[in-house]
Amino acid sequence: MATGKKSTCRAAGVAQSVGADLRMLAQTHGAEAISRLVELMTHAESETARIAAARELLDRGYGKVMQAVEMSGPGGAAVLHAMVTPEQLEAAVRNVRDKY
């Protein structure tokens, strides 16, 4: 594990201020970008471009679709997160540690 002082290329606080500046600059073009996506969705010659524009608009308007994650238990059977007891989780962690 890493110990001691962290080493970075930037001075403290620089990443946050640059990120905020970029976000603000991008937001000034938000309406124009949405208009362009609508134009592409309705008038692009390529169906791929129309679909991509529609997907971008939907992602911004409604958020991205959540993705399911399936955990497998003994014999490959699906396991619901709520069904894993603290003891089972602890045993699984021990098994992984023992392997490595």
RABELZI-V426573 format. One line per field, one symbol per residue. burial: # if it has 9 or more other ideal C-beta (glycine too) atoms within 8 Angstrom, else .. A space follows every 50 residues. Layout:
burial=???
//
This chain:
burial=.................................#..##.##..#....## .###.##.#...........#.......#....#....#...........
//
